[in-house]
Amino acid sequence: MPSRATRTFRSRSTCGARALKAILVQSFAPVSDRRAEILILGSMPGHDSLAAGQYYAHPRNLFWKIMAAMLGFEPQAPYRDRLKALRDSRIALWDVIHSCRREGSLDADIQAGSIKPNNFPLFFSTHPNIRRVFFNGGKAKATYDSYVRSSFERVDFQYTRLPSTSPAHAALSYDKKLAAWRAALNLEEVPHVRS
């Protein structure tokens, strides 16, 4: 007969498996205006972001800290002010995936057959100045390549994969991620972002 500790572990594991049933999740509307020249794409908002109704709401996600360092605002500024800083810098923010089924909160938990991408042909037609597309991590780029780029190729675009800001990708330090993002976005050369 299993020990009490083993029975407890099995009971908790079974409860955890039920709690991780795949559910349908849907991403947010893009943060953008017609002046946008840069698009930053994630894959799909995590649980904390969906619960808060905000992009990159997980407290250990480095996205806002990195953007604050590059654009000169406080990372803890009100959400609307952070979004305004992006728009004022002609940066649009969105996700590749419109909806999918996912167990838990990680990209690895997304069920591939359930992915529906966002409407990028429409988005780019209403944002004609975008020429640079940056992916926040490998899942965003791989999903875009599979579901969007394969049927909607823009040869005039520059595509760049950046290190993920997610706390699940802790192999790189904040300083190394910031350096990679700063070098890739090269915002110092954009007149309206210069201080």
Secondary structure, 3 states (H helix, E strand, C coil): CCCHHHHHHHHHHHHHHHHCCCEEEECCCCECCCCCCEEEEECCCCHHHHHHCCCCCCCCCCHHHHHHHHHCCCCCCCHHHHHHHHHHCCEEEEECEEEEEECCCCHHHECHHHCEECCHHHHHHCCCCCCEEEEECHHHHHHHHHHHHCCCCCCCCEEEEECCCCCCCCCCCHHHHHHHHHHHHCHHHCHHHCC
